Amino acid sequence: MNHSFRQMVQHDATGGLLLIACATLAMIFANTSLQDLYNSFLALPVTVAFGGFSIDKALILWVNDGLMALFFLLVGLEIKREIFEGHLSSPSQIVLPGIAAAAGVVVPALIYIAFNHSNEVGMNGWAIPSATDIAFALGVFSLFGKKLPITLKLFLLSVAIFDDIAAIVIIALFYSSELSTTSLLVAFTGLCGLAILNHFKVRYISAYMIIGVIVWASVLKSGVHATLAGFAIAWFIPLSTLNEHNKPMAPSLEHSLQPWVAFFILPLFAFANSGVSFSGITVESLLNPITVGIAAGLFVGKQVGIVGTCWIAIKLGWAKLPEGASWLQFYAIALLCGIGFTMSLFIGTLAFENQGLEYLANVKIGVLIGSIFSAIVAAIIISWSKPYNPNNESTKS
């Protein structure tokens, strides 16, 4: 396992535990006398103005539209590195996780649609159960998966990477509003500027970031979701060009962003978006089609889609089970992919941003139920499976 991958896993695993803590804290705030303080914190107005240009948003929107753009920048850098230099650079290494990720997007979406096909507004949330939260999943893996072979961790990471790509495409195609041609033109011009910096091997990361901020602000005003700007910018940060400190630019930026994303941005996002009040929850709300569709999509759809399609692919000889892993252990990893959390909550805020708080509450409850059930059952199955024995890779549980 190379150094950059090991570092990313360590950050994601520890960050996943922090995510759990922040989500729990948010629910405590939302269900105690601290509820008003919590809501006031999220509604705190923040304005940034430069000449005639200004952005005036509540704090929660700065978190979701601004800080999450940095998360997507990191995602883009990680995906770019893995495709060109990492464990996704070989076609043989991407077949099984690619098939798993595709099924892990389609099957949960179909389950959600089955519950919500008669609700036009509810149908906007079809993509919510399709996402995997790699930080949360690796957090659970780090606690219970010490007996599992490293190939399963690589598989889990690969599936999550493909999931992130799918989520980015879905956001771009289905969750963008009316577009501003002028703003898009400014953003495109900014990307061309980044391409020029890349072409001439400009060594100062500050130059890329200044233009990157312009691209982000333009995309924010364009109607395309602003987080996509972070992903786009990542592809114009050169991999091998040395920065002013004589370090490869993209890996160095990735190294700098990882702790901020793992220990600040994602925990803050979890705290800002997980605070659901249980005071008004009834049996009817728990059985709401949106809630049930999300929970069933994550818990049932992910495992059925991933295990089912991968079993077929392996039996047909298209791919092989990860080295040293048993089918029971593989099933546990498929369950971990049902931990949607951050990305599912994020897509939920986009799907129902123009609806009432009731819709967002249904999203939060469904995501929490589906993710928690997936984590608990995965942990139980991992504890049942036999420890990985590198001297007897044929051992099956």
C-alpha positions in Angstrom: 0.0 0.0 0.0 1.6 3.3 -1.1 2.2 6.2 1.2 -0.4 8.5 -0.2 -3.1 5.8 -0.1 -2.2 4.8 3.5 -2.4 8.5 4.5 -5.8 8.9 2.9 -7.1 5.8 4.6 -5.9 7.0 8.0 -7.4 10.4 7.6 -10.7 9.0 6.3 -10.9 6.3 9.1 -10.3 8.8 11.9 -12.4 11.4 10.2 -15.2 8.9 10.0 -15.3 8.5 13.7 -15.3 12.3 14.1 -18.3 12.4 11.6 -20.2 10.0 13.9 -19.5 12.2 16.9 -20.5 15.4 15.1 -23.7 13.9 13.8 -24.6 12.7 17.3 -23.8 16.1 18.7 -26.1 17.7 16.1 -29.0 15.5 17.1 -28.4 16.3 20.8 -28.6 20.0 20.0 -31.7 19.6 17.8 -33.6 17.7 20.6 -32.7 19.7 23.7 -33.0 23.2 24.9 -30.0 24.0 22.7 -32.2 23.7 19.6 -32.7 27.5 19.2 -29.0 28.1 19.5 -28.3 25.4 16.9 -30.8 26.8 14.4 -29.5 30.4 15.0 -26.0 29.2 14.3 -27.0 27.6 11.0 -29.0 30.7 10.0 -26.2 33.1 10.8 -25.9 35.5 7.8 -22.4 35.7 6.2 -21.7 38.2 3.4 -18.6 38.5 1.2 -18.5 41.5 -1.1 -15.9 42.7 -3.7 -16.8 45.8 -5.6 -20.2 45.3 -7.1 -20.0 41.5 -6.6 -21.4 40.0 -3.4 -22.4 36.7 -2.0 -24.9 36.8 0.9 -25.8 33.4 2.3 -26.7 31.8 5.6 -23.8 29.9 7.3 -25.3 26.5 6.4 -25.2 27.4 2.7 -21.6 28.6 3.0 -20.8 25.1 4.4 -22.8 23.3 1.7 -21.8 25.4 -1.3 -18.4 26.7 -0.2 -16.6 24.4 2.1 -17.9 21.3 0.3 -16.3 22.7 -2.9 -13.0 22.1 -1.2 -14.1 18.5 -0.4 -14.9 18.0 -4.1 -11.5 19.5 -5.0 -9.9 16.9 -2.8 -12.1 14.2 -4.3 -11.0 15.3 -7.8 -7.3 15.3 -6.9 -7.6 11.8 -5.4 -9.5 10.4 -8.4 -7.0 12.0 -10.8 -4.0 10.5 -9.0 -5.6 7.0 -8.7 -6.5 7.0 -12.4 -3.1 8.1 -13.7 -0.7 6.7 -11.1 -2.6 4.7 -8.5 -4.5 1.4 -8.2 -7.1 2.4 -10.8 -4.5 2.9 -13.5 -4.8 -0.8 -14.6 -8.0 -2.0 -16.3 -7.9 -5.3 -14.4 -8.1 -3.4 -11.1 -11.2 -1.5 -12.0 -13.6 -4.1 -13.4 -15.0 -5.5 -10.2 -15.3 -2.1 -8.3 -16.7 -0.5 -11.5 -19.4 -3.1 -11.8 -20.1 -2.9 -8.0 -20.4 0.9 -8.1 -22.7 0.9 -11.1 -25.1 -1.6 -9.5 -24.7 0.3 -6.2 -26.1 3.4 -7.9 -28.8 1.8 -10.0 -30.4 -0.7 -7.6 -30.9 1.7 -4.6 -32.3 4.3 -7.0 -34.8 1.7 -8.4 -35.9 0.8 -4.8 -36.4 4.5 -4.0 -38.4 5.0 -7.2 -40.6 1.9 -6.3 -41.7 3.7 -3.1 -42.0 7.2 -4.5 -43.1 6.8 -8.2 -46.5 8.3 -7.5 -45.1 11.4 -5.7 -43.7 13.9 -8.3 -41.9 15.9 -5.6 -40.6 12.8 -3.8 -39.1 11.5 -7.1 -36.5 14.3 -6.9 -34.7 12.3 -4.3 -34.1 9.2 -6.4 -30.3 9.6 -6.2 -30.1 10.1 -2.4 -29.5 6.4 -1.5 -27.0 5.9 -4.4 -24.0 7.4 -2.6 -21.3 5.9 -0.3 -19.6 7.9 2.5 -16.0 6.7 2.3 -15.0 8.4 5.5 -17.8 6.9 7.6 -17.3 3.5 5.9 -13.6 3.4 6.5 -14.2 4.5 10.1 -16.3 1.4 10.7 -13.7 -0.7 8.7 -10.9 0.6 11.0 -12.8 -0.4 14.1 -13.9 -3.9 13.0 -12.0 -4.8 9.9 -8.5 -5.5 11.2 -9.0 -9.2 10.4 -9.8 -8.5 6.8 -7.3 -8.6 3.9 -6.1 -5.2 2.6 -7.6 -6.1 -0.9 -11.1 -5.5 0.6 -10.1 -2.0 1.8 -8.8 -1.3 -1.7 -12.1 -2.5 -3.2 -14.1 -0.4 -0.8 -12.1 2.7 -1.6 -12.4 2.0 -5.4 -16.2 1.6 -5.2 -16.4 4.9 -3.2 -14.3 6.6 -5.9 -16.6 5.4 -8.7 -19.6 6.4 -6.5 -18.2 9.9 -6.1 -17.8 10.2 -9.9 -21.4 9.1 -10.4 -22.6 11.5 -7.7 -20.8 14.4 -9.5 -22.3 13.5 -12.8 -25.8 13.2 -11.2 -25.5 16.6 -9.5 -24.4 18.2 -12.8 -27.2 16.7 -14.8 -30.1 16.6 -12.4 -29.6 19.1 -9.6 -28.6 22.3 -11.4 -31.1 25.1 -11.8 -31.6 27.7 -14.5 -28.3 28.5 -16.0 -26.6 31.9 -16.4 -24.7 32.1 -19.7 -22.6 35.0 -18.5 -21.5 33.2 -15.3 -20.7 30.0 -17.2 -18.6 31.9 -19.7 -16.6 33.5 -16.9 -16.2 30.0 -15.3 -15.1 28.6 -18.6 -12.6 31.4 -19.1 -11.2 30.7 -15.7 -10.7 27.0 -16.5 -8.9 28.1 -19.7 -6.7 30.2 -17.5 -5.9 27.2 -15.3 -5.1 25.2 -18.4 -2.7 27.9 -19.5 -1.0 27.8 -16.1 -0.7 24.0 -16.4 0.7 24.2 -19.9 3.4 26.6 -19.0 4.2 24.7 -15.8 3.6 27.6 -13.5 4.9 26.6 -10.1 2.9 28.8 -7.7 -0.2 27.1 -6.3 -1.5 30.5 -5.2 -2.0 31.4 -8.9 -4.2 28.3 -9.4 -6.1 29.0 -6.3 -6.8 32.7 -7.2 -8.3 31.7 -10.5 -10.0 28.7 -8.8 -11.9 31.1 -6.5 -13.1 33.1 -9.5 -14.2 29.8 -11.1 -16.1 28.8 -7.9 -17.8 32.2 -7.6 -18.9 32.1 -11.2 -20.2 28.6 -11.0 -22.1 29.6 -7.8 -23.8 32.3 -9.7 -24.4 30.2 -12.8 -27.1 27.8 -11.6 -24.7 24.8 -11.7 -24.0 23.6 -8.2 -20.9 25.3 -6.9 -19.3 22.2 -5.5 -18.7 21.0 -9.1 -16.2 23.8 -9.5 -13.9 22.2 -7.0 -14.0 18.9 -8.9 -13.3 20.7 -12.2 -10.4 22.7 -10.8 -8.7 19.6 -9.6 -8.2 18.3 -13.1 -6.1 21.4 -14.0 -3.7 21.1 -11.1 -0.6 19.4 -12.6 0.5 16.1 -11.1 4.2 16.2 -11.7 5.0 20.0 -12.0 7.0 21.0 -8.9 5.6 23.8 -6.8 7.6 26.7 -5.3 8.7 24.3 -2.5 10.0 21.7 -5.1 7.2 19.2 -4.3 4.8 17.7 -6.9 1.9 20.2 -7.0 -1.2 18.0 -7.0 0.0 15.5 -4.4 1.3 18.4 -2.2 -2.1 20.2 -2.4 -3.9 16.9 -1.7 -1.7 16.3 1.3 -2.5 19.8 2.6 -6.2 19.5 2.1 -6.7 16.0 3.6 -6.6 17.0 7.3 -8.8 20.1 6.7 -11.4 18.1 4.9 -11.3 15.1 7.3 -11.1 17.0 10.6 -13.0 20.2 9.8 -15.0 20.4 6.6 -16.8 17.1 6.7 -17.4 17.1 10.5 -18.8 20.7 10.2 -21.0 19.5 7.3 -22.2 16.6 9.4 -23.0 18.9 12.4 -24.9 21.3 10.2 -27.0 18.8 8.3 -27.6 16.0 10.8 -29.7 17.9 13.4 -33.1 16.4 13.0 -35.6 16.9 15.8 -37.4 13.7 16.9 -40.2 15.6 18.7 -42.6 15.5 15.7 -41.7 12.0 14.5 -44.6 9.5 14.4 -45.0 6.1 13.0 -46.5 7.8 9.9 -43.3 9.9 9.4 -41.1 6.8 9.8 -43.2 5.0 7.2 -43.1 8.0 4.8 -42.2 6.8 1.3 -39.2 9.1 1.1 -37.8 7.9 4.4 -38.5 4.2 3.6 -37.1 4.6 0.1 -33.9 6.1 1.3 -33.4 3.6 4.2 -34.3 0.6 2.0 -32.2 1.9 -0.9 -29.1 2.2 1.3 -29.5 -0.9 3.4 -31.1 -3.3 0.9 -30.3 -1.8 -2.5 -26.5 -1.5 -1.9 -25.9 -5.0 -0.7 -28.3 -6.7 -3.2 -26.9 -4.7 -6.1 -23.2 -5.1 -5.3 -23.2 -8.7 -4.2 -25.6 -9.8 -6.9 -23.8 -8.2 -9.9 -20.3 -9.1 -8.6 -21.3 -12.7 -8.1 -22.5 -12.9 -11.7 -19.4 -11.1 -13.0 -17.1 -13.5 -11.0 -19.0 -16.6 -12.1 -18.8 -15.4 -15.7 -15.1 -15.0 -15.4 -15.1 -11.2 -15.9 -13.5 -10.5 -12.5 -12.1 -12.3 -9.4 -13.0 -12.0 -5.8 -10.5 -9.8 -4.0 -7.4 -11.8 -3.0 -7.6 -13.5 0.3 -11.3 -12.6 0.9 -14.3 -14.8 1.5 -17.7 -14.2 0.2 -18.9 -13.5 3.8 -16.3 -10.8 4.1 -17.1 -9.4 0.7 -20.8 -9.2 1.7 -19.8 -7.2 4.8 -18.0 -4.7 2.5 -21.1 -4.4 0.3 -23.0 -3.5 3.5 -20.4 -0.8 4.3 -21.2 0.7 0.9 -24.7 1.3 2.3 -23.4 3.9 4.6 -24.5 7.0 2.6 -24.4 9.8 5.2 -22.4 12.8 3.9 -23.0 12.4 0.2 -26.6 11.2 0.7 -27.4 14.1 3.0 -25.7 16.5 0.5 -27.7 15.2 -2.4 -30.9 15.3 -0.3 -30.3 19.1 0.4 -30.1 19.6 -3.4 -33.1 17.5 -4.1 -35.5 19.2 -1.7 -33.9 22.6 -1.2 -37.1 24.4 -2.4 -39.4 22.2 -0.3 -40.4 22.4 3.4 -38.4 21.3 6.4 -40.5 18.1 6.5 -38.9 16.8 3.3 -35.4 17.4 4.7 -36.4 15.8 8.0 -37.5 12.7 6.0 -34.2 12.7 4.2 -32.2 12.9 7.4 -34.1 10.1 9.1 -33.9 7.8 6.1 -30.2 8.4 5.6 -29.5 7.8 9.4 -31.6 4.6 9.5 -30.1 3.2 6.3 -26.5 4.1 7.2 -26.7 2.9 10.9 -28.3 -0.4 9.9 -25.7 -0.9 7.3 -22.8 -0.1 9.7 -24.2 -2.3 12.5 -24.9 -5.4 10.4 -21.6 -5.1 8.6 -19.7 -4.9 11.9 -21.6 -8.0 13.1 -20.8 -10.0 10.0 -17.1 -8.9 10.1 -16.9 -10.2 13.7 -18.4 -13.5 12.5 -15.9 -14.0 9.7 -12.7 -15.9 10.2 -9.5 -13.8 10.4 -7.6 -13.3 7.2 -4.7 -15.9 7.0 -2.2 -14.8 4.3 -0.7 -18.3 4.4 -4.0 -19.9 3.5 -5.8 -17.6 1.1 -8.3 -20.2 0.1 -9.8 -20.2 3.6 -13.5 -19.3 3.3 -15.9 -18.3 6.1 
